[in-house]
Amino acid sequence: MTDLAPRPVSASRVEMTQFVLPPDTNQHGSIFGGRVLQWIDICGAIAAQRHSHRKVVTASMDEMHFLVPISLAEIVVLRACVNYVHRTSMEVGVRVEREVPTTGARTHAATAYLTFVSLDETGRPTPAPPLLTESDDEIRRWREAELRRTARLAHRDALRRLRGEA
Ligand SMILES: CC(C)(COP(=O)(O)OP(=O)(O)OC[C@H]1O[C@@H](n2cnc3c(N)ncnc32)[C@H](O)[C@@H]1OP(=O)(O)O)[C@@H](O)C(=O)NCCC(=O)NCCS
């Protein structure tokens, strides 16, 4: 039986640091988008697991933009936390920064929002603990995540209606 006592956002925080090696890059010497997505998914899944203390699956990842190129031998810092919990689903925000090793300068490279679903022992969705938002930033992120969830569901339902599935 998993403890469903509310947990603070801080309990889910993850910081992950990666060094960009040749197998992570494309023919231009900059990083593969797919590698960044892989790191985002791993970082986000750890945050969701730290919150839920359950196995989780990625249900979705929102549209994402790569803001700056990241090159071979640069450093990628990913930071994640749970923004919002509904019933079994959790929205995790992941911020990606490029760090230049020779100066330490960091630039915002991408932000991703992923939805993870908490699973029980049989692999079925199961409730995740409520989220305790404490700071003004955490409350703002919760409100923004709630808006994104509403938009995601409206978008999904509109597509289903268009295809005659609803
Ligand atoms: C995600 C998954 C478990 C949802 O199962 P389901 O039978 O649709 O379950 P439900 O309808 O009860 O939905 C469970 C929760 O998932 C959410 N959810 C389902 N599909 C979603 C999607 N595409 N995006 C965001 N949330 C989604 C629901 O809103 C619900 O949230 P809530 O309980 O907080 O209200 C199922 O679709 C699945 O296993 N997908 C494959 C996941 C996977 O393999 N990921 C690895 C990457 S390939």
The ligand as an ORCA input file, in Angstrom:
! r2SCAN-3c Opt
* xyz 0 1
  C      -0.978      6.381    -20.043
  C      -1.919      5.187    -19.879
  C      -1.471      4.344    -18.681
  C      -3.327      5.740    -19.596
  O      -4.177      4.621    -19.528
  P      -5.770      4.761    -19.712
  O      -6.337      3.414    -19.823
  O      -6.052      5.799    -20.748
  O      -6.173      5.269    -18.299
  P      -7.226      6.371    -17.876
  O      -8.197      6.713    -18.959
  O      -7.762      5.902    -16.538
  O      -6.303      7.645    -17.634
  C      -5.389      7.658    -16.558
  C      -4.809      9.045    -16.462
  O      -3.964      9.250    -17.592
  C      -4.284     10.482    -18.206
  N      -3.974     10.362    -19.606
  C      -4.345      9.355    -20.432
  N      -3.863      9.569    -21.660
  C      -3.167     10.739    -21.609
  C      -2.428     11.497    -22.557
  N      -2.306     11.102    -23.814
  N      -1.860     12.642    -22.140
  C      -1.969     13.060    -20.864
  N      -2.660     12.377    -19.921
  C      -3.238     11.241    -20.300
  C      -5.765     10.673    -17.921
  O      -6.144     12.035    -18.041
  C      -5.852     10.156    -16.510
  O      -5.408     11.162    -15.598
  P      -6.114     11.380    -14.148
  O      -6.305     10.023    -13.512
  O      -5.125     12.208    -13.387
  O      -7.397     12.096    -14.383
  C      -1.959      4.286    -21.186
  O      -2.465      5.073    -22.247
  C      -0.606      3.725    -21.554
  O      -0.151      2.756    -20.952
  N       0.035      4.323    -22.555
  C       1.376      3.872    -22.990
  C       2.423      4.546    -22.115
  C       3.822      4.130    -22.491
  O       4.087      3.004    -22.847
  N       4.741      5.078    -22.395
  C       6.112      4.832    -22.693
  C       6.566      5.682    -23.811
  S       6.374      4.910    -25.361
*
